Amino acid sequence: MSSQYRSAKVFAAAVISVIIGAVILKTLGSSPPSAGAFSLSDYYRLEPIEKVISSRAAQLPWRWNRIKIYYSNPKTHNIDQPTSPSALTSLENVDYHFVVCNGLAGNDGQIQSTEIWQRQWSIIPDRTWGGSEKTIRICVIVDGKIIHPTDFQIKRTEALVEALSRKFNIRSASICYTESWQ
């Protein structure tokens, strides 16, 4: 008799817990809780790296031999140094092969290939950067307040660099991150 009474109490407590949980969830509405820095649901919204590094032009295995990662310049707001969504509306004139967005300009961690990458063109080195015509340039957008990439940007940039280095057989000694890279 005592075990039946105990089972009834446990069953009643479980039913009450389910009802309270349902009421709380209904109160919160249909919007999901905000995702953390490493949420799988956020990653599934981003394009796969393999698709990002594909291009319209043929990709020759010996075409690229270096990768250089830069931060955008938060003090300037021109197309060469993208920092805002409006700067990303025309990726045809940007002197980078890839742009890694920060949430203000595109989705956080979103990687956009530029027209230069799509055509497999080189960026001609000048006095402002040390590289060669075989260097892949990646721009990580930072905002004017904090000059550090977001967690998504770090993770996605590292995945991009890994995929590019694997595809084009680029040695790790030929990969140059900006000085304050996390």
C-alpha positions in Angstrom: 0.0 0.0 0.0 2.8 2.4 0.9 4.5 1.8 -2.5 1.3 2.6 -4.4 1.0 5.9 -2.4 4.7 6.7 -3.2 4.2 5.9 -6.9 1.1 8.2 -7.0 3.1 11.0 -5.4 5.9 10.7 -7.9 3.5 10.6 -10.8 1.6 13.7 -9.5 5.0 15.5 -9.1 6.0 14.6 -12.7 2.7 15.8 -14.1 2.9 19.1 -12.2 6.5 19.6 -13.4 5.5 19.0 -17.0 2.6 21.4 -16.7 4.8 24.1 -15.1 7.4 23.6 -17.8 4.8 23.9 -20.6 3.5 27.1 -19.0 7.0 28.6 -18.8 7.8 27.7 -22.4 4.4 29.1 -23.6 5.1 32.3 -21.7 8.5 32.7 -23.4 6.9 32.6 -26.8 8.0 31.0 -30.0 11.4 32.7 -30.2 14.3 30.4 -29.2 16.7 31.4 -26.5 19.7 33.3 -27.8 22.5 31.1 -29.0 26.0 31.0 -27.5 29.3 31.6 -29.2 29.6 28.0 -30.4 26.0 27.1 -31.1 25.5 24.5 -33.8 22.3 26.1 -35.0 24.3 29.3 -35.9 26.9 27.3 -37.7 24.3 25.6 -39.8 23.1 29.0 -41.0 26.5 29.8 -42.4 27.7 28.5 -45.7 30.1 25.5 -45.6 33.8 26.5 -46.0 34.1 24.2 -49.1 31.4 26.1 -50.9 32.9 29.5 -49.9 36.4 28.6 -51.3 35.0 27.4 -54.6 35.2 29.8 -57.5 34.0 30.3 -61.1 37.5 30.2 -62.5 39.7 27.1 -62.4 41.7 26.6 -59.2 45.2 25.3 -60.0 47.0 23.5 -57.1 50.2 25.7 -57.5 48.3 29.0 -57.9 48.6 30.1 -54.3 51.4 29.6 -51.8 50.7 32.1 -48.9 47.8 33.3 -46.8 47.8 36.6 -45.0 45.0 37.6 -42.5 44.3 41.3 -41.9 41.9 43.3 -39.7 39.8 45.9 -41.4 40.7 49.4 -40.4 38.0 50.7 -38.1 39.1 54.3 -38.4 38.4 54.4 -42.2 35.1 53.6 -43.8 36.1 53.0 -47.4 35.6 50.0 -49.7 39.3 48.9 -49.3 38.8 48.6 -45.5 35.2 47.2 -45.1 33.7 47.8 -41.6 30.0 48.2 -42.3 27.2 46.4 -44.2 27.2 49.3 -46.7 30.9 48.6 -47.5 30.0 45.0 -48.3 27.4 45.8 -50.9 30.1 45.8 -53.6 32.8 43.2 -53.0 34.0 43.7 -56.6 36.5 46.5 -55.6 37.8 45.1 -52.3 41.5 44.2 -52.3 40.9 40.9 -50.5 40.0 37.4 -51.6 37.8 36.8 -48.6 35.9 38.9 -46.0 35.0 37.5 -42.6 31.9 39.4 -41.2 31.4 40.4 -37.6 27.6 40.5 -37.2 27.4 44.2 -38.0 28.5 43.7 -41.5 26.9 40.4 -42.6 26.2 37.5 -40.1 28.8 36.9 -37.4 31.3 34.5 -38.9 29.9 34.7 -42.4 32.7 34.4 -45.0 32.2 36.2 -48.3 34.4 35.5 -51.3 35.1 38.6 -53.4 35.1 38.9 -57.2 38.9 38.7 -57.1 38.7 35.2 -55.7 35.9 34.2 -58.0 38.1 35.1 -61.0 41.3 33.7 -59.2 43.1 37.0 -59.7 46.1 38.1 -57.8 46.2 41.2 -55.7 49.2 43.3 -56.8 51.4 43.9 -53.8 52.2 47.5 -52.9 54.1 49.4 -50.2 51.2 48.9 -47.7 51.4 45.1 -47.5 54.1 42.4 -47.8 53.0 39.6 -50.1 53.3 38.3 -53.6 50.9 37.6 -56.4 50.5 34.2 -54.9 49.2 35.4 -51.6 45.6 34.9 -50.5 44.4 37.9 -48.6 41.7 37.6 -45.9 40.0 40.5 -44.2 38.5 40.0 -40.7 36.1 42.9 -40.1 36.4 44.5 -36.6 34.4 47.4 -35.3 35.7 50.7 -34.1 35.3 50.0 -30.4 36.9 46.6 -30.0 39.7 45.7 -32.4 39.4 41.9 -31.8 37.5 39.4 -33.8 34.4 37.6 -32.4 34.6 34.0 -31.4 32.7 33.0 -34.6 35.2 35.0 -36.7 38.2 33.3 -35.1 36.7 29.8 -35.5 35.5 30.4 -39.1 38.8 32.2 -40.2 40.8 29.3 -38.8 38.6 26.8 -40.7 38.9 28.9 -43.9 42.7 28.9 -43.5 42.8 25.2 -42.9 40.7 24.4 -45.9 42.7 26.7 -48.2 46.1 25.4 -46.9 44.9 21.8 -47.5 43.5 22.6 -51.0 46.5 24.5 -52.2 49.2 22.7 -50.1 50.2 25.8 -48.3 52.7 25.2 -45.4 51.9 26.6 -42.0 55.0 28.7 -42.1 53.5 30.6 -45.1 50.4 31.6 -43.1 50.6 35.0 -41.5 48.0 36.2 -39.0 47.7 39.8 -37.9 49.9 40.7 -34.9 47.1 40.7 -32.3 45.4 37.5 -33.5 43.8 35.6 -30.6 
